[in-house]
Amino acid sequence: MDPAIVLFTRDLRVHDNPALADACARGRQVVPLFVVDPALTVPPNRARFLAESVAVLREQLRALGGDLVIRRGDPVAEVVRLARQATAGTVFVAGDVSRYATRREQRLARECASHRIALEVTPGHAVVPAGDVRPADGDHYRVFTPYWRAWGAAAWRQPRQAPRALAVPPGIEPGDLPARPAGCSGGLAPGGERAGRDLARAWLDGPLKRYGDERDDLAGDETSRLSAYLRFGCVSALALARAARARPGGEEFCRQLAWRDFFHQVTAAFPDIAVTDYRPGPRGPRDWAEDPDALAAWQAGRTGIPVVDAGLRQLAAEGFMHNRARMITASFLTRTLGIDWRHGYRHFGAVLADGDVACNAGNWQWVAGTGNNPRPGRVLNPLRQAARFDPDGEYVRRYVPELASLGAPDVHAPWRLPAARRRQLGYPDPLIDVARLAPGRPGAGGALPQAVVAFRSFSTGITSRANRRASAREKVSTSSRRAPVSSMTRCSAATIWPGVPATAMAGRFWPAAALSTWNSPSVSGMARRPPAVYSARNCPKAPASLPRLRSASSSVSPIATKRSSIMFAP
């Protein structure tokens, strides 16, 4: 039998790799190949994760008696050149859905045909490959819920075993590993299948069972952190879904994997998803705001809205952002500031280690209301999100060191502090007029401004969530006594939303005790993944001149806080 070539792209693993398994089953000798395409600009975080993953893959293949051949140039030309050198009769590659990958596959098919080389395209990136399930009235699903039902009912392929041995034709120069770039995030996760499989095993054996209840807890960090390993194929999405499905918490986690496949099949049908609105408005494209200063402040995590800034600073520090924070920061950019989602998509793509065309663009369009969201008017109010998912302010204090001395609720609303105290903190004033964070006007019958509704929900959320968390901590540890959350003090609504009458806030209270001591590792999960130490030095800096104060977009609703199932990163 003629030798076979396996072109590795985003499937950098030996376990459950259909392309590699099929090549080993059908070819006497196998030439694993990875091509560094200079036409692609890969940002530092992703480039380093990729370089480490390729290096680990080479080690694994060498341990099996083979090697990973590395070339630099046009992937199609390098495949044909190597096939002629090795007299290979078949090329195996995993199918993909991005415009770049689709064009590469089309060109590869033409060139292989012209050189009488067989091309085999295998699955490997998704649990349910794009196109395997289709609605009766179209080529792809446009809404997630019916897709989720079809995804769960689909026949999943069986995982493939890693090869026991490999044989590479003699006389082929292996080539040099890709360089590991400088300028990466200090907290970037290590790349490679070994690290990914270790993390997956630890996740399945422990935190998975809490995933349904705790995945939105910003401070607890109860997500899998597997998104970059899935993006580069260091971990098989199919094997992960099969292992998780029957376990406690597995159904909710599989739902997030289905979101990933959902956006893959959307991208396969709509390749322009990264540049064009999937679902334009009835009057054409939206009239986005042009505000470079506001965009720069958002990118730097200097918007003056703490939960938004915490998310963006986590991104800069780790090349990763908590899924709930991704939704909050995306909604703030597109719905509150009214800035084009494509700016946010490019910023995430430039910093995230898991930056993926389908999931990144699909989720940005979902949040912006131009994509597959069946409720395109849905908006996430950052203050209510903070109250629900970071009630103690632990997440904000972790990534915004200027606010580390503040307890809840001040840590989420530092503008309510006296002016002298705010100057001491060195934290910027809000980029928007917080009195109009959710703009609305009193209606007939003396209805309260919507800002008051948001304030009441914010206060109530802080109190109720903090009390629940305190109760949980008491069950775990009674070694230290903390100030009870019921110890409250009144505060003036005008210090938070100027112009809101104090009488509207009757009965509203704020915790008096600082909640920064509520950091029990056994509850927060930080014993499992201790945070890096962040200071004003290694957090992003603001532009020399902060943007002018601006009003929020009129589309913001203060009560849009339903727990959404959208998946940026599982």
C-alpha positions as CSV (number, residue, x, y, z in Angstrom):
1,M,0.0,0.0,0.0
2,D,1.2,3.5,-0.8
3,P,2.1,5.8,2.1
4,A,-0.5,8.3,3.3
5,I,-0.2,11.9,4.5
6,V,-2.2,13.2,7.4
7,L,-2.5,17.0,7.3
8,F,-3.0,18.3,10.9
9,T,-4.9,21.6,11.1
10,R,-7.1,22.1,14.2
11,D,-6.9,18.5,15.4
12,L,-3.6,18.5,17.3
13,R,-4.0,15.2,19.1
14,V,-3.4,11.4,18.7
15,H,-6.5,10.2,20.7
16,D,-9.8,10.1,18.8
17,N,-8.3,11.6,15.6
18,P,-10.2,10.1,12.7
19,A,-7.8,11.3,10.1
20,L,-4.8,9.8,11.8
21,A,-6.7,6.6,12.7
22,D,-7.9,6.1,9.1
23,A,-4.5,6.8,7.6
24,C,-2.9,4.2,10.0
25,A,-5.5,1.7,9.2
26,R,-5.1,2.0,5.4
27,G,-1.5,3.1,4.8
28,R,1.7,1.0,5.3
29,Q,3.5,4.2,6.2
30,V,2.1,7.5,7.4
31,V,3.5,11.0,7.1
32,P,2.0,13.4,9.7
33,L,2.3,17.0,8.4
34,F,1.7,20.4,9.9
35,V,2.1,23.5,7.7
36,V,2.7,27.0,9.1
37,D,0.9,29.3,6.6
38,P,2.6,32.7,6.5
39,A,-0.5,34.2,5.0
40,L,-2.3,33.8,8.3
41,T,-1.7,36.4,11.0
42,V,-1.9,34.6,14.3
43,P,-2.0,36.8,17.5
44,P,0.7,36.1,20.2
45,N,-1.5,34.2,22.7
46,R,-2.9,31.9,20.1
47,A,0.5,31.5,18.4
48,R,2.1,30.4,21.6
49,F,-0.7,28.0,22.5
50,L,-0.4,26.6,18.9
51,A,3.4,26.3,19.0
52,E,3.2,24.4,22.3
53,S,0.5,22.1,21.0
54,V,2.5,21.3,17.9
55,A,5.6,20.6,20.0
56,V,3.6,18.2,22.2
57,L,2.1,16.5,19.1
58,R,5.6,15.9,17.7
59,E,6.7,14.3,21.0
60,Q,3.7,12.0,21.0
61,L,4.2,10.9,17.4
62,R,7.9,10.3,18.0
63,A,7.0,8.2,21.0
64,L,5.0,6.0,18.6
65,G,7.9,5.6,16.2
66,G,6.9,8.3,13.8
67,D,7.4,12.1,13.6
68,L,5.6,15.3,12.7
69,V,6.9,16.9,9.5
70,I,6.7,20.7,9.7
71,R,6.7,22.9,6.7
72,R,6.3,26.6,6.1
73,G,4.3,27.9,3.1
74,D,1.1,27.4,1.3
75,P,-0.6,24.3,2.8
76,V,-1.8,23.0,-0.5
77,A,1.5,23.3,-2.3
78,E,3.4,21.8,0.6
79,V,1.0,18.8,0.7
80,V,1.4,18.1,-3.0
81,R,5.2,18.5,-2.8
82,L,5.5,16.1,0.2
83,A,3.1,13.6,-1.4
84,R,5.3,13.4,-4.5
85,Q,8.5,13.1,-2.4
86,A,6.9,10.2,-0.3
87,T,5.0,8.7,-3.2
88,A,1.8,9.0,-1.1
89,G,-1.4,7.9,-2.7
90,T,-3.9,9.4,-0.2
91,V,-4.2,12.6,1.9
92,F,-6.3,12.7,5.0
93,V,-7.6,15.9,6.6
94,A,-10.3,16.9,9.0
95,G,-13.1,18.9,7.6
96,D,-13.6,22.5,8.9
97,V,-16.2,25.3,8.4
98,S,-14.4,28.7,8.3
99,R,-14.0,30.4,4.9
100,Y,-10.2,29.9,5.0
101,A,-10.6,26.2,5.8
102,T,-13.3,25.7,3.2
103,R,-11.2,27.3,0.5
104,R,-8.1,25.3,1.5
105,E,-10.1,22.1,1.2
106,Q,-11.5,23.1,-2.2
107,R,-8.0,23.9,-3.5
108,L,-6.6,20.8,-2.0
109,A,-9.3,18.7,-3.7
110,R,-8.4,20.2,-7.1
111,E,-4.7,19.8,-6.7
112,C,-4.9,16.2,-5.4
113,A,-7.2,15.3,-8.3
114,S,-4.8,16.8,-10.9
115,H,-1.9,14.8,-9.3
116,R,-4.0,11.6,-9.0
117,I,-3.9,11.7,-5.2
118,A,-7.0,10.6,-3.3
119,L,-8.3,13.1,-0.7
120,E,-10.2,11.8,2.4
121,V,-12.0,14.4,4.5
122,T,-12.9,13.1,7.9
123,P,-14.9,14.4,10.9
124,G,-13.0,15.5,14.0
125,H,-13.8,19.0,15.1
126,A,-17.4,18.7,16.3
127,V,-19.6,16.3,18.2
128,V,-22.1,16.4,15.4
129,P,-20.4,17.7,12.2
130,A,-22.0,20.6,10.3
131,G,-24.6,19.3,7.9
132,D,-25.3,16.0,9.7
133,V,-28.6,17.3,11.1
134,R,-30.7,19.7,9.0
135,P,-34.2,21.1,9.5
136,A,-36.9,20.1,7.1
137,D,-37.2,23.5,5.6
138,G,-33.6,24.7,5.1
139,D,-29.9,23.9,4.9
140,H,-29.1,24.7,8.6
141,Y,-30.7,25.5,11.9
142,R,-31.2,29.2,12.6
143,V,-32.5,28.8,16.2
144,F,-30.7,26.9,18.9
145,T,-33.5,25.1,20.7
146,P,-34.6,22.9,17.8
147,Y,-31.0,22.3,16.9
148,W,-30.3,21.2,20.5
149,R,-33.1,18.6,20.2
150,A,-31.8,17.3,16.9
151,W,-28.2,17.3,18.2
152,G,-29.2,15.2,21.2
153,A,-31.1,12.7,19.0
154,A,-28.3,12.4,16.4
155,A,-26.2,9.3,16.1
156,W,-22.7,10.1,17.4
157,R,-19.7,8.3,16.0
158,Q,-17.6,6.1,18.2
159,P,-14.3,7.6,19.4
160,R,-11.2,6.3,17.6
161,Q,-8.2,4.7,19.4
162,A,-4.8,6.3,19.3
163,P,-2.4,4.3,17.0
164,R,0.0,1.9,18.7
165,A,2.8,2.6,16.3
166,L,3.7,4.7,13.3
167,A,6.2,4.3,10.4
168,V,7.4,7.2,8.4
169,P,9.1,6.8,5.0
170,P,12.9,7.4,5.3
171,G,14.6,10.5,3.9
172,I,12.0,13.1,4.9
173,E,13.4,16.1,6.8
174,P,11.2,16.8,9.8
175,G,11.6,20.6,9.8
176,D,11.6,23.1,12.7
177,L,8.9,23.7,15.2
178,P,7.0,27.0,15.1
179,A,8.6,29.8,17.1
180,R,7.0,30.7,20.4
181,P,6.3,34.4,20.3
182,A,6.9,37.0,23.0
183,G,4.3,39.4,24.4
184,C,1.8,36.8,25.5
185,S,-0.5,37.0,28.5
186,G,1.2,36.0,31.8
187,G,-1.5,33.7,32.8
188,L,-1.9,31.9,29.5
189,A,-2.7,28.2,29.9
190,P,-0.1,25.6,28.5
191,G,-0.9,24.1,25.1
192,G,-1.0,20.5,24.0
193,E,-3.0,17.3,24.3
194,R,-1.4,16.2,27.5
195,A,-2.4,19.3,29.4
196,G,-5.8,19.2,27.8
197,R,-6.5,15.6,28.7
198,D,-5.3,16.2,32.3
199,L,-7.6,19.2,32.7
200,A,-10.5,17.3,31.1
201,R,-10.1,14.3,33.5
202,A,-9.9,16.6,36.6
203,W,-12.9,18.5,35.3
204,L,-15.0,15.4,34.7
205,D,-14.1,13.9,38.1
206,G,-14.9,17.0,40.1
207,P,-16.3,20.4,39.1
208,L,-18.6,19.0,36.4
209,K,-21.3,18.0,38.9
210,R,-21.6,21.7,40.0
211,Y,-21.6,23.0,36.5
212,G,-25.3,23.5,36.1
213,D,-25.6,25.6,39.2
214,E,-22.2,27.3,39.4
215,R,-21.1,27.9,35.8
216,D,-22.2,31.6,35.9
217,D,-20.5,32.3,39.2
218,L,-17.8,34.7,38.1
219,A,-15.6,34.4,41.3
220,G,-16.0,30.7,41.6
221,D,-14.6,30.1,38.1
222,E,-16.5,26.9,37.7
223,T,-16.3,26.6,34.0
224,S,-14.1,23.9,32.4
225,R,-11.4,26.1,30.9
226,L,-11.2,23.7,28.0
227,S,-12.1,26.1,25.3
228,A,-8.6,26.6,23.9
229,Y,-8.0,22.8,23.9
230,L,-11.2,22.3,22.0
231,R,-10.4,25.1,19.6
232,F,-7.1,23.5,18.6
233,G,-8.4,20.0,18.8
234,C,-6.0,19.0,21.7
235,V,-9.1,17.5,23.3
236,S,-11.8,15.7,21.3
237,A,-15.2,17.4,21.6
238,L,-16.9,14.0,20.9
239,A,-14.9,12.1,23.5
240,L,-15.6,14.9,26.0
241,A,-19.3,14.9,25.3
242,R,-19.5,11.1,25.6
243,A,-17.6,11.1,28.9
244,A,-19.7,13.9,30.4
245,R,-23.2,13.0,29.1
246,A,-24.2,10.5,31.8
247,R,-22.6,12.3,34.7
248,P,-24.2,14.8,37.1
249,G,-24.0,18.2,35.4
250,G,-23.2,16.5,32.1
251,E,-26.4,17.5,30.2
252,E,-25.8,21.2,30.9
253,F,-22.2,20.9,29.8
254,C,-23.2,19.0,26.7
255,R,-25.6,21.9,25.9
256,Q,-22.6,24.2,25.7
257,L,-20.8,21.8,23.4
258,A,-23.9,21.8,21.3
259,W,-23.8,25.6,21.1
260,R,-20.3,25.2,19.7
261,D,-21.6,22.8,17.0
262,F,-24.6,25.1,16.4
263,F,-22.3,28.0,15.4
264,H,-20.2,25.7,13.3
265,Q,-23.2,24.7,11.2
266,V,-24.3,28.3,10.9
267,T,-20.8,29.3,9.7
268,A,-20.8,26.5,7.2
269,A,-24.0,27.9,5.7
270,F,-23.0,31.6,6.2
271,P,-19.2,31.9,5.7
272,D,-19.3,35.7,6.0
273,I,-20.4,35.4,9.7
274,A,-17.2,37.3,10.8
275,V,-17.8,40.3,8.6
276,T,-21.5,40.6,7.8
277,D,-24.7,40.7,9.9
278,Y,-26.3,37.3,9.8
279,R,-29.7,38.9,10.3
280,P,-29.8,42.6,9.3
281,G,-32.5,44.8,10.7
282,P,-35.7,45.5,8.8
283,R,-34.2,48.8,7.6
284,G,-30.8,47.4,6.7
285,P,-27.6,47.5,8.7
286,R,-27.6,49.1,12.1
287,D,-26.3,52.6,12.4
288,W,-23.4,51.9,14.8
289,A,-21.7,54.7,16.9
290,E,-18.2,55.8,15.9
291,D,-16.4,56.5,19.1
292,P,-12.7,55.4,19.1
293,D,-12.1,56.8,22.6
294,A,-14.9,54.7,24.1
295,L,-13.7,51.6,22.2
296,A,-10.1,52.1,23.4
297,A,-11.4,52.5,27.0
298,W,-13.4,49.3,26.7
299,Q,-10.4,47.4,25.2
300,A,-8.2,48.6,28.1
301,G,-10.8,47.7,30.8
302,R,-11.2,51.4,31.8
303,T,-14.9,51.9,31.3
304,G,-15.6,52.8,34.9
305,I,-18.1,49.9,35.2
306,P,-16.2,47.4,37.4
307,V,-17.7,44.1,36.2
308,V,-17.0,45.1,32.6
309,D,-13.5,46.2,33.3
310,A,-12.8,43.0,35.4
311,G,-13.7,40.8,32.4
312,L,-11.5,42.7,30.0
313,R,-8.6,42.7,32.3
314,Q,-8.9,39.0,32.9
315,L,-8.8,38.7,29.1
316,A,-5.5,40.7,28.9
317,A,-3.9,38.9,31.8
318,E,-4.8,35.3,30.9
319,G,-5.9,35.1,27.3
320,F,-9.2,33.8,28.6
321,M,-12.4,35.4,29.9
322,H,-15.1,33.8,32.0
323,N,-18.1,33.0,29.7
324,R,-20.6,35.2,31.7
325,A,-18.1,38.0,31.6
326,R,-17.8,37.7,27.8
327,M,-21.6,38.2,27.6
328,I,-21.5,41.2,29.9
329,T,-18.6,42.9,28.1
330,A,-20.1,42.2,24.7
331,S,-23.5,43.5,25.6
332,F,-21.9,46.7,27.1
333,L,-20.0,47.4,24.0
334,T,-22.8,46.8,21.5
335,R,-25.9,47.7,23.4
336,T,-24.8,50.3,25.9
337,L,-22.1,52.1,23.9
338,G,-23.7,51.2,20.6
339,I,-20.4,50.2,19.0
340,D,-20.2,47.8,16.1
341,W,-19.8,44.1,17.2
342,R,-17.0,43.6,14.7
343,H,-14.7,45.7,16.8
344,G,-15.4,43.5,19.8
345,Y,-15.0,40.4,17.7
346,R,-11.6,41.5,16.5
347,H,-10.4,42.4,20.0
348,F,-11.5,39.0,21.4
349,G,-9.8,37.3,18.4
350,A,-6.6,39.2,19.0
351,V,-6.3,38.2,22.7
352,L,-8.2,35.0,23.3
353,A,-6.3,31.7,23.1
354,D,-9.5,30.1,22.1
355,G,-10.4,32.6,19.4
356,D,-12.5,30.7,16.8
357,V,-14.2,32.2,13.8
358,A,-17.5,30.3,14.2
359,C,-17.9,30.6,18.0
360,N,-16.4,34.1,18.4
361,A,-18.4,35.7,15.6
362,G,-21.5,33.7,16.2
363,N,-21.6,34.7,19.9
364,W,-20.9,38.4,19.2
365,Q,-23.7,38.5,16.6
366,W,-26.0,36.8,19.1
367,V,-25.3,39.4,21.8
368,A,-25.5,42.3,19.3
369,G,-28.9,41.2,18.1
370,T,-27.7,40.6,14.5
371,G,-27.3,36.9,14.7
372,N,-29.2,33.8,15.8
373,N,-30.8,35.3,18.9
374,P,-34.6,34.8,18.8
375,R,-34.9,37.8,21.1
376,P,-32.7,40.3,19.4
377,G,-33.7,43.1,21.8
378,R,-32.3,41.3,24.8
379,V,-29.7,43.3,26.7
380,L,-27.6,42.5,29.8
381,N,-27.6,45.2,32.4
382,P,-24.0,45.1,33.9
383,L,-25.1,46.1,37.4
384,R,-27.8,43.4,37.6
385,Q,-25.4,40.9,36.2
386,A,-22.8,41.9,38.8
387,A,-25.4,41.5,41.6
388,R,-26.4,38.1,40.5
389,F,-23.1,36.6,39.5
390,D,-20.5,38.4,41.6
391,P,-22.5,39.5,44.7
392,D,-19.4,39.8,47.0
393,G,-17.3,41.6,44.4
394,E,-14.7,38.9,44.6
395,Y,-14.2,38.7,40.8
396,V,-13.9,42.4,40.5
397,R,-11.4,42.7,43.3
398,R,-9.3,39.9,41.7
399,Y,-8.8,41.7,38.4
400,V,-9.3,45.4,39.2
401,P,-6.7,46.1,41.9
402,E,-7.7,49.7,42.3
403,L,-11.0,48.5,43.9
404,A,-9.4,45.7,46.0
405,S,-10.1,47.6,49.2
406,L,-13.8,48.0,48.6
407,G,-16.6,45.6,49.8
408,A,-19.9,45.0,48.2
409,P,-21.8,46.9,46.9
410,D,-19.3,49.8,46.6
411,V,-17.0,47.6,44.6
412,H,-19.7,47.5,41.9
413,A,-20.7,51.1,42.2
414,P,-17.6,53.1,43.2
415,W,-19.1,56.3,41.8
416,R,-21.3,56.5,45.0
417,L,-18.2,57.1,47.1
418,P,-17.1,60.6,48.1
419,A,-15.1,62.4,45.5
420,A,-11.9,62.4,47.6
421,R,-12.1,58.7,48.1
422,R,-12.6,58.1,44.4
423,R,-9.5,60.1,43.6
424,Q,-7.5,58.0,46.0
425,L,-8.6,54.8,44.3
426,G,-7.3,56.0,40.9
427,Y,-10.2,54.3,39.1
428,P,-11.9,56.1,36.2
429,D,-15.4,57.6,36.4
430,P,-18.0,55.7,34.4
431,L,-17.8,56.1,30.6
432,I,-21.5,56.5,30.5
433,D,-24.0,58.5,32.6
434,V,-25.0,55.8,35.1
435,A,-28.3,57.6,35.8
436,R,-29.2,56.6,32.3
437,L,-27.6,53.2,32.2
438,A,-31.1,51.8,31.4
439,P,-32.7,55.0,30.0
440,G,-36.4,55.4,30.4
441,R,-38.8,58.1,31.3
442,P,-41.6,58.2,33.9
443,G,-44.7,57.0,32.3
444,A,-48.4,57.8,33.1
445,G,-49.3,57.5,36.7
446,G,-46.0,58.5,38.1
447,A,-44.0,55.4,37.1
448,L,-40.5,55.4,38.4
449,P,-37.6,55.9,36.1
450,Q,-36.1,52.6,34.8
451,A,-32.9,53.4,36.6
452,V,-34.7,53.1,39.9
453,V,-36.0,49.6,38.8
454,A,-32.4,48.6,38.0
455,F,-31.2,50.0,41.3
456,R,-33.8,48.1,43.3
457,S,-32.9,44.9,41.5
458,F,-29.2,45.5,42.0
459,S,-29.6,46.1,45.7
460,T,-31.9,43.1,46.2
461,G,-29.6,40.8,44.2
462,I,-26.6,41.8,46.2
463,T,-28.3,41.1,49.5
464,S,-30.0,37.8,48.5
465,R,-27.0,36.3,46.7
466,A,-24.6,37.4,49.4
467,N,-26.7,35.8,52.1
468,R,-27.0,32.5,50.2
469,R,-23.2,32.5,49.7
470,A,-22.6,33.3,53.3
471,S,-24.8,30.4,54.3
472,A,-22.9,28.0,52.1
473,R,-19.6,29.2,53.6
474,E,-20.8,28.7,57.1
475,K,-21.6,25.0,56.3
476,V,-18.0,24.5,55.0
477,S,-16.0,26.3,57.6
478,T,-16.8,27.8,61.0
479,S,-13.2,28.5,61.9
480,S,-13.5,32.2,61.5
481,R,-16.5,34.4,62.3
482,R,-17.5,36.9,59.7
483,A,-19.8,40.0,60.0
484,P,-23.3,38.9,59.2
485,V,-24.8,40.1,55.9
486,S,-27.9,41.3,57.8
487,S,-25.8,44.1,59.2
488,M,-27.0,46.9,56.9
489,T,-26.7,50.6,56.5
490,R,-28.8,53.0,54.5
491,C,-27.3,54.8,51.6
492,S,-28.6,57.6,49.4
493,A,-29.8,56.6,46.0
494,A,-28.6,60.0,44.7
495,T,-25.0,58.9,45.3
496,I,-25.5,56.1,42.8
497,W,-28.0,57.6,40.3
498,P,-28.1,61.4,40.5
499,G,-31.6,62.7,40.1
500,V,-33.3,59.6,41.5
501,P,-35.6,60.8,44.4
502,A,-34.6,59.3,47.8
503,T,-38.2,58.4,48.5
504,A,-38.1,56.0,45.6
505,M,-35.5,54.0,47.5
506,A,-37.5,53.6,50.7
507,G,-36.6,50.3,52.3
508,R,-33.5,49.7,50.3
509,F,-30.4,48.8,52.3
510,W,-26.7,48.0,51.6
511,P,-24.4,45.7,53.5
512,A,-22.3,47.6,56.0
513,A,-19.6,45.0,56.5
514,A,-16.9,44.7,53.8
515,L,-17.3,41.3,52.1
516,S,-13.7,41.0,51.0
517,T,-13.1,38.4,53.8
518,W,-15.5,36.0,52.1
519,N,-12.8,34.1,50.3
520,S,-13.0,30.6,51.5
521,P,-11.0,28.6,49.0
522,S,-13.1,25.5,49.7
523,V,-16.2,27.3,48.5
524,S,-15.0,29.6,45.8
525,G,-13.1,27.0,44.0
526,M,-9.9,29.0,44.0
527,A,-8.0,26.2,45.8
528,R,-8.4,24.3,42.5
529,R,-7.2,27.3,40.3
530,P,-5.5,30.0,42.4
531,P,-5.6,33.4,40.7
532,A,-2.4,35.2,39.6
533,V,-1.6,38.3,41.6
534,Y,-2.7,41.4,39.7
535,S,-1.5,44.9,40.5
536,A,-1.9,48.3,38.8
537,R,1.4,47.6,37.0
538,N,0.4,44.5,35.0
539,C,-3.2,45.5,34.4
540,P,-4.1,47.3,31.2
541,K,-3.7,51.1,31.3
542,A,-6.2,53.6,30.1
543,P,-5.6,56.0,27.2
544,A,-3.9,59.2,28.1
545,S,-7.2,61.0,27.9
546,L,-10.4,59.2,28.9
547,P,-13.4,59.5,26.6
548,R,-16.1,62.0,27.4
549,L,-19.1,61.0,29.5
550,R,-21.8,59.7,27.3
551,S,-25.4,58.5,27.7
552,A,-26.2,54.8,27.2
553,S,-27.9,53.5,24.2
554,S,-31.7,53.9,24.3
555,S,-32.1,50.2,23.5
556,V,-31.0,49.0,27.0
557,S,-33.5,47.3,29.2
558,P,-32.8,47.1,32.9
559,I,-34.7,43.9,33.4
560,A,-33.1,41.7,30.7
561,T,-31.2,39.4,33.0
562,K,-32.6,36.0,32.1
563,R,-29.9,33.4,32.5
564,S,-29.0,32.7,28.9
565,S,-27.5,29.5,27.4
566,I,-25.2,31.1,24.9
567,M,-21.7,29.7,24.9
568,F,-18.6,31.7,24.3
569,A,-16.4,29.2,26.2
570,P,-17.6,26.1,28.1
